[in-house]
Amino acid sequence: ACVLLPECGLMFDAGTAVFRAAEYLALPELDIFLTHAHLDHVVGLTFMHDVARAHPLRRVAVHARPDNLRAIEEHLFAAGLFPTPPPFECRPLEAEYALSDGGRLTHFPLEHRGGSIGYRIDWAERSMAYVTDTTADPAAAYVEKLKGVDLLLHECYFSDDHADWARKVGHSHTSKVAEVARRAGAGVLVLVHINPLATADDPIGLDAAKAIFPNTILGEDRMELEF
């Protein structure tokens, strides 16, 4: 999982796609906001040395819960695994952030094993939210944080055929994600964080989502969105 907002110098999560970041970075500073510290969301932090060489960065900061930061520093960058000190500073999450482009970034808790965090950015005329690694439920408390959002990026790890398994492992399946978007009154829903082992052209049953929330898009690697 990795979502980059080049114009803001901001990244959500740091999965394996971080190695591509240098192609898209537009600013000399980068703030990385983590949802949690499971490896598919943080392993790309080990690529930051190469990214910073390809696109010089005067500052990189990783923002996360304190326990997640400790896990990264003590385990991911432990000497036996990665003997070079990380090229970034670790900062515990603050309540909210004023972005350089006038946006306001807030966050909220999500249900997931070990905990997870969702993010929302509000600008004067648009908004977006990033929700991953949780079990989608239109009655969940986090849906209130998504009300009226223009662009919703929401994980959809499984199709409806694997709904029971999704609930067991703390992930989401297609129809429930669409119900969340409908309940929130979102503008556009982009389904992200798809199971990488699901390699079909339509791995999550897009029609099932569109039947509930027509303005649904299947996220793809390297996809660029303007809103």
N, C-alpha and C positions, 0 to 999 in steps of 0.2 A: 504494500500500500504506500502510495506516495503521490501527493497532489501539490503542484507548484503554481504559485501566483507570481509570475516574474515581475510584474509592475509594482508589486508590494514588497518584494524581497521576502516572501513568506512561503513556507512549505508546511504542509500537514503530513505527518508521518514520514518515515525514512526507510522504506523497504528497498528492495533490490534496484528499483528504477533510479535511485539517487545517482548512479554512475552517469546517467544522461543529463543531469541537471546543468552542467556547464554549457550545454548547447543552448539553453533557454534563459539562463540568469541574465538579468538586465541591470542589477544594482550591485554596488560593492559590499553590501551587507546582507546577511541572510538570517532570518529567525525561523527556527524549526519548532513547530508545536506538535507534540506527541499525544496520541490518544491513550497509549499504554505501552508497555515494554515487551510485548511478545515479539519474538525474533522477526517475524514477517513485517513488522512495523519499525524496527530499529536497526536491523543488520546493515542497512545502507549507510549508517553513520561511519562505518569503517572505510567507506569510499571517499570521505570528505577530504582527505589529504590530496587525492588525485583531482577532485573537483576544484579545490582551491588553487591547484597548480595550473589547471586549464583556464580557469576564470578567477583571477586574483580577488580575494575577499579580505577586506580589512577587519571584518568582525563576523563571527558565526556564533549564534546562541541557540541552545537547545532548551526549550521550555517544557516542563512536565511535572507531574507529582513528585514530591521528594523521594518516595520509595522507588519510583521508576528511574530517577536519576542515579540513585545509589546502585541499582541493578546494572545500569549501563556502565558506570564507572568501575564497579567492583568485579563485574563478570564479563561483559562484552569487551571491555578494554583491560581485562586482567593480563598480566605479563605473559602468562602461558598461552593466551589466545591471540593477543594483539599487543606486542611489546612497545609500540610507539604511542606516546601520549596523544589523546584525542585533540584535534585542531579546533576545538570549540569550547565555549564556556557553558556550564550547566546552571540553569536558573529555575528555581521553583515557580510554579504557576502563580501569577497574580490574579486578582479578581476579574480584571478586565484590562484591555490595552487600547490606547489611542494610536492608530496607525498613521504613518507619515502621509498617506494619501487622503486622510480625513475619515477613514473607516473606524469603527468601534468593534473590537473583537471580544466576545464573551464565550464562556464555556459552561458545560453542565454535565452532571454524572450520567453514566449509562450502566445498565446491568450487563455484566460480563464476568467471567471467572477472573478474579484478581482486580476487577474494576476496569472501566474505560471512560473516556471523556469525549463528548461531542463539542463541536465548535460552531459558532455563528459569527459572521461579519455583517454589520449594517453600515452602508454608506447612505448618503443623502437620498439617492434615488434608486437604490438596488440593494439586494441582500443575498447572501448565500450561507449554506450550512453544510457541514461535513459530519456524517454520522457513520461510524463503522464499529464492527465487533460488538454487536448487541443483538438481542432477539426482538425483532420488530413487533410492535403491538400498538394498535391505534389508541388503546386506553392507557398506555404508559405515560408516566409523568413527563418524559422528555419531549413528547409531542407538542406540549404547550410552548416549548422553547423554539419550535419550528414554525409557529403560526405566521402565515403570510409571507414566508420566505420565497424569494424569486427563483433561486436555484438550489435544489436539494440534491446533494451527493450522498447516497445512502447505500450501505453494504447490502449485497444480495448474494450471499455465498452459495446458496442452494436453490434449486427449483422446488416447486411445490411437491414434487415426487419424493423429496427428502425432508419434508416438513418435520417429521418426528426427530430425525437426526439433528436438524438445525436447532431445535429446542434443547436437545441434550447437550450440545457443544457450545451453546451460547451465541449462535449466529442467526441470520435471517433467511427467509425464503420469499419467493416472488410476490405472492398475493398479499401477504402481510405488509411488505414494504410499500406496495401500491396503496393499501388502505391507510398507512401512515401519511403518505403524501396527500391523499384526498382529505383526510381529517385535518391536516395542517393547513390546507388551502395553498399548497405550494404552486409555483408557476411551472417549473420544469423539474422532473425527477430524472436523475442520472443514476443508473444502477452500477455500482462499483464493487471492488473487492470480490470478484467472482472466483469461485473455486478454480485454481489453475489446472486442475486435473480434468475439468469439464471442457473439452476441446471442440465441441460441436459449434456450428455457426451460431446457433441460438442456445447457449448452455443453460439458460434459466427460464425459458418459456416466456418470451417477451409479450406474446399475445395475452397471456393471463394477466400481466401487469397492465397492459393497455386497456383491457376490458374494464378495469377498475379505475385507472388513472390514465387517460389517453395520452397525455403529454409526457410519455416516458421514453427514455433513450437508454440503450445499452452502452455503458462505458467501455472503452477500448484502450489498450496500451498506446501511449503517445497522443491520445485524443486532445485536441485543443478546443476550448469552449470560450465563447464571448457572450456576455449577457449584460 
